[in-house]
Amino acid sequence: MRLGMVGLGRMGGGMTVRLLRGGHEVVAFDPDEGARARARATGAEAVGSLEELAAGLDPPRVVWTMVPAGEATERVVARLGELLEPGDVVVDGGNSHFRDSMRRAERLAASGIRFVDCGVSGGVWGLRDGYCLMAGGEPEAVALLEPALRALAPEGGYARVGPSGAGHFVKMIHNAIEYGMLAAYGEGFELLHASPFGLDLAQVAGVWRRGSVIRSWLLDLLHGALERQPDLAGVRGWVEDTGEGRWAVETAVSAAVPAPFTALALFQRFASRQGESFAAKVIAALRAEFGGHGIRAEEPG
């Protein structure tokens, strides 16, 4: 199929390449000329505006956006609503709040434009291994995306999880679980680091990868990070939060659903910005491993 991709950063750029490898044609736009040049070099048809992108697609048009949540997504979706026609589909693959996605779907529907909110997981490894895709929207709209979803995801790695908003709701909870998993690994390895036995943390992570009940892809990544930097030297234990953890806690409060571990994991990230801990270093290192998130270098003593 032929589709548009808006946003060619770490995720959007990798997804563009995977779509091209799957035999699809991609009309790509990013305001950054360097990003457009990189997309062009991979075989995408890079254009200089949303107007050119819309003009370069045949109805029913499919435009997938991978831009930061909030105002950037609001602007892009609003402009696409002006450029596209009834029957076309807008896909928001960013980490938008599910209520914003419900609102955008309703607004576009008034013009006959269909909207799919699609949670995307896989980080910088998605290009090689495939992306996990959690789609929300009308069944007919998601069905129209099926060829692209098959190209982007590993086998069994995509699903329509419900109506508009459901995709981003499921992704929000996915990220809340991620917060808790990272916090648990961070806490455990801080205890190992503080032990009186002079433990080789890479060795421990390595043996836990084989047959233990806590083996996981995250542990695989941590093992690699510890082999390269046994004490995570140069990694500052400063951990950002990108919104989903806060939204999950707010949702839990609104629904009166106890979510103490998600809340603690979120607050731990806040605490990481007030002082140093090995647990925070582990979390920062893991986020760099799976998502390419930036690491703050240790401040000179």
PEBEL-V358081 format. One record per backbone hydrogen bond with DSSP energy under -0.5 kcal/mol. NH is the residue of the N-H (numbers start at 0). CO is the residue of the C=O. Records with the same first field share a line. If there is no record, write none. Layout:
BEGIN
NH = CO  CO
END
This chain:
BEGIN
2 = 24
3 = 61
4 = 26
5 = 63
6 = 4  28
12 = 8
13 = 9
14 = 10
15 = 11
16 = 12
17 = 13
18 = 14
19 = 15
20 = 16
21 = 17
22 = 19
23 = 18
24 = 0
26 = 2
27 = 25  44
28 = 4
29 = 46
32 = 30
35 = 31
36 = 32
37 = 33
38 = 34
39 = 35
40 = 36
41 = 37  38
42 = 38  39
43 = 38
44 = 25
45 = 43
46 = 27
52 = 48
53 = 49
54 = 50
55 = 51
56 = 53
62 = 88
63 = 3
64 = 62  90
65 = 5
72 = 67
73 = 69
74 = 70
75 = 71
76 = 72
77 = 73
78 = 74
79 = 75
80 = 76
81 = 77  78
82 = 78
83 = 79
86 = 111
87 = 84
88 = 60
89 = 113
90 = 62
91 = 89  115
92 = 64  90
95 = 93
99 = 96
100 = 96
101 = 97
102 = 98
103 = 99
104 = 100
105 = 101
106 = 102
107 = 103
108 = 104
109 = 105
110 = 107
111 = 108
112 = 107
113 = 87
115 = 89
116 = 135
117 = 91  115
118 = 116  133
120 = 131
123 = 289
124 = 121  289
125 = 122
127 = 124
128 = 124
129 = 125
130 = 151
131 = 120
132 = 130  156
133 = 118
134 = 132  158
135 = 116
136 = 161
141 = 137
142 = 138
143 = 139
144 = 140  141
145 = 142
147 = 144
148 = 144
149 = 145
150 = 146
151 = 147
152 = 148
156 = 153
158 = 132
160 = 134  158
161 = 134
165 = 162
168 = 164
169 = 165
170 = 166
171 = 167
172 = 168
173 = 169
174 = 170
175 = 171
176 = 172
177 = 173
178 = 174
179 = 175
180 = 176
181 = 177
182 = 178
183 = 179
184 = 180
185 = 181
186 = 182
187 = 183
188 = 184
189 = 185
190 = 186
191 = 187
192 = 188
193 = 189
194 = 191
197 = 194
200 = 198
203 = 199
204 = 200
205 = 201
206 = 202
207 = 203
208 = 204
209 = 206
210 = 208
211 = 207
214 = 211
219 = 215
220 = 216
221 = 217
222 = 218
223 = 219
224 = 220
225 = 221
226 = 222
227 = 223
228 = 224
231 = 228
234 = 231
235 = 233  295
237 = 235
238 = 236
239 = 237
246 = 242
247 = 243
248 = 244
249 = 245
250 = 246
251 = 247
252 = 248
253 = 249
254 = 250
255 = 251  252
256 = 251
257 = 255
262 = 258
263 = 259
264 = 260
265 = 261
266 = 262
267 = 263
268 = 264
269 = 265
270 = 266
271 = 267
272 = 268  269
273 = 270
274 = 270
280 = 276
281 = 277
282 = 278
283 = 279
284 = 280
285 = 281
286 = 282
287 = 283
288 = 284
289 = 285
290 = 286
291 = 287
292 = 286
296 = 294
297 = 233
END
